[in-house]
Amino acid sequence: MPVIQFREALRAAMTEEMERDENVFLMGEEVAQYNGAYKVSEGMLEKFGPRRVFDTPISEAGFSGLGVGAACCGLRPIIEFMSWSFTLVCLDQIVNNAANVRYMSGGQFKVPVVFRGGNGIAHQLGATHSHRMESVFARVPGLVVVAPSTPYDAKGLLKTSIRCDDPVIFLESEKMLAEKGEVPSEEYTLPIGVANVERQGADVTVVSYGRPLQRVVRPAVEHLHADHGIDVELIDLRTLRPLDVETIAKSVAKTNRCVIVDEDWGYCGMGSGILYKIQKRCFDDLDAPIEYVHSDEIPVPFSHNLEEAMLPSVDRIVSSVKEACYR
Amino acid sequence: MPQLSDTMTEGTLVKWLKKEGDRINSGDMIAEIETDKAVMEMEVFDSGVVAALMIAEGDKAGVGSVLAVIATGSENPADVKKKVSAAKSQPAAAVTPASRQEVAATRKPAATATSIAPNFARASAGEIREPDNVGHGATRQQAVAVPPLPHEGNGGSRLRVSPLARRMAEQQNIDLHAVSGSGPGGRIVRQDVLNIKPASRSTTAAAPAPVGNGQTQVIPLTKMRSAIAKSLQASKQNIPHFYETIDVDVEDVVKLRVKLNEILEPEKIRVSIGDFVSKAVASALLRHPAINATFNGTEVTRYGDVNLGIAVAVPDGLIVPVLRNIHLMGLKEIRQRSADLVDRARAQRLKQDEMTGGTFTVSNLGTFGIREFSAIINPPQVAILAVAAAEKRAVIRGDQIVARTMLSLTLSADHRIVDGATAADFLKTLKTLLEQPALMFI
């Protein structure tokens, strides 16, 4: 099976879908002439021409609204944000319009738009460019929120997202774009709303999504197994809304313990919402309080060391897992 | 220091729940007191500000001594404290009554046997000849209100347990009060429940630690053990016990029990043979008031209500919680209330009035397979019933040997008050009721 980069998987998904459906188009800052700020859309302008791959002004509020309108009129826009931090200026378009048009028009309009780009803390981008936006969108009925952690999932989920008739928030990370993984050359899609139990285990369920999985969660799981004899069942959520509570509940019924890891701030963070659903559903199966490993609740520092220090680490995950296991 | 049990002469102040300067309201708990039987919370019946705590945590104090002083109304707590401290070395009376509220005085002395049915005190002063004088009809109007069953769970006893461990314990019928938790703050977790060996899942106390070969082990008596030693010795020395045993055919009770438990299945309630015996005892006692009585050495008091003491084995000891007004209860309620009392007895969480005021006691060793035994009377009561195991026995019916489920009941009675024929009459009624349970509805 070919091993490709995360960015190549995204490009392959968009390319295949644009070949499949002429209503699909890509717009965003520097996606065309510059071949993408992070080279995700490299070669796509040449392949599809300026009618279907085009650059926008630096005006997220404007072009996200353009996308919502185009989607209402029957097109399937893919809108790339250089960073999800910039979408704070287009919450009106996404949260008010994209999420609600279908409901408020009584189903006369659908909004099949995909908003995608880098989410969260990348590397020394400072307090205003490091926002983790998942909890802002995952709480909104009418939106779908997807957060893949591997090139394989990225491709399969992006294709499904483009075909989805509801607005999809597709969360990537600049730091993940160069990560490599096996991706089949034949066509495939992955369903939205289905989590992946990527490692079976007996002692504790660890729930995570997106970038921290590769950065710290998978290493922590190996460490726990090798050095502490703790057998983790690892769940990659892949979709944050709708949340696959079934898969988590099945796992917690087996392990009786749960640890959530994300890079959000803890209070009102993504994990808090997940935690609520798990405790509500699994209360009688829990032998210990659910642990939540998250970033420190501070503005994101520019300093490399401080940025590292605020993020969940292997050590913090190991110690929280041990706590959940009464070890 | 309130008298929290019949035998209590002094108590240990385990913990202050309020500190000086705290505002308290009538009904608040101010302290935890350890008696010879249990640790209990002490309620305050006045509102005000705690002006002075007069003894330290861990100290003992005699019944009736001052534990704390409360400033009420417009009194300044600091002034009150000053006054109390000045008077501390003097008798309590040195403090002017207007300036203080003695916590001890706010709690009435423990209910004595006579106080549970005060209106009968005078009527009972002499020997009552007609059972009707303490008839059932009279009781109904002035029956003591039966407290509501406590909520499911154990909020009252503050047991910490993980949701999973709680569910496992429920499914396996394990009493979590007997389990010590290994989690944070003593939380009982799954592993603690799994660690319970099948043997100790029964209703008895955990097996004692073995003493090694050639070694000895000296065990000082706990407060509870010495109270038991003292009161049982006094009972056996002072009361001329006599014993009568009767064999009861409980075949019909067994059948009825199966039927009722099928009906109660959705409610997860299972009545026991012992519950039927309790029910029959209550009915029989109403018909034999001479047995449902107490004796203080000069007077016999008979009761129109049945407050049944149930002997409960607890780790290294015995507690007799009292099921009040059991004669008004159906089997289901008897089961639920006795289960609750037994649970809380094991957790040392009985309230004072749940351990006093019994008019008769049953001791049941049926679950141990005991064929027959006799019990020691629990004074001031005049009799106690020992309930053995229901078992299949070969008995003669007509001229045939047949297998029947039989149960031996042994009554121990105080011969100063109860004669052999009186006891036998009571046992005969009990036998009839258990052999034809339908009679209990008449």
Interface residues (C-beta under 8 A of the other chain):
Chain A: N256 F283 D284 D285 L286 D287 A288 Y326
Chain B: S162 P163 L164 A165 R166 R167 S182 G183 V189 R190 Q191
